[in-house]
Amino acid sequence: MPVKTDAIGKSYPPFEYELGKEKVGEYARAVGEENPVYFDRAAAKEAGFRDVVAPPMFAVVYSWGAVALPAVDPDVDLNFAMLVHGGQEFAWGEPACSGDVISTVASVKEIYEKGGMGFYVFETVSTNQDGAEVARGTWTNIVRGVS
Amino acid sequence: MNVDLKVTPDKYLPHRYAGASGDFNPIHIDPEFAKQVGLPSNILHGLWSMAQVARAVTDAGGGDPRSLKRLSVQFRGMGFPEQELTVSGSVKEEGDGRIVIAAEAEQGGKKIIKNAEAELSPQ
């Protein structure tokens, strides 16, 4: 069954996430970070951050709720049984700190077929409460056996 | 600049990462479920492995999270708990306060992240 491409360009409602100090610390510990700027408010401020800062890859946590929207959209028609996460990119801007309210909008950037596989590329753009971009993510999902 | 990070995720690391990230897909936390769907055991979250690449390149650049401007990876294999993971990489381009690093992550000689590219702007 060939891929459906109608959803290319479609975007979804914003997903809002409020960063909390303990959640950032829990994530930082799980990925093995030890830099005190991820745990200790005084150390983070000393280093010039507004508050405890999130490790860059915490972007997956605050943008997860947004990227889930195209993933379950019937117009996109992603076959979860055959799905693999093929690639991921983030470009970071303003640091994300505890207390920030991050709003993420997801869109469908590309859907195409190559070598019997379907490529579904979603983009997320995350901005903070001041309108500054904190991260832009490109999520490449590969569905095996589409044709 | 040398990128070299070794880490051995313990048996329960995928559970802690599931809680920290919100990704409770049973292929990562339930060895029996994983075997039922044809995997040798529960597998690491690819985004945890990507976070190891992020940590390795950021540490190589001095450790300031503001220095990491961009990171892209390709997931190319399954990672497993209780096996050492190695991230290695080297400078590909350098100039104008910007460093581009090519990196990869492997476990037991098998690449699990390929063609990783990081852009750093050391602070």
Interface residues (C-beta under 8 A of the other chain):
Chain A: K23 E26 Y27 R29 A30 V31 G32 E33 N35 V37 Y38 A47 V53 A54 P55 P56 M57 V60 V61 W64 V84 H85 G86 G87 Q88 E89 F90 A91 W92 P95 T138
Chain B: V7 L13 R16 Y17 G19 A20 S21 G22 D23 G46 L47 W48 M50 A51 Q52 A54 R55 T58 G63 D64 P65 R66 L68 K69 R70 L71 S72 V73 Q74 F75
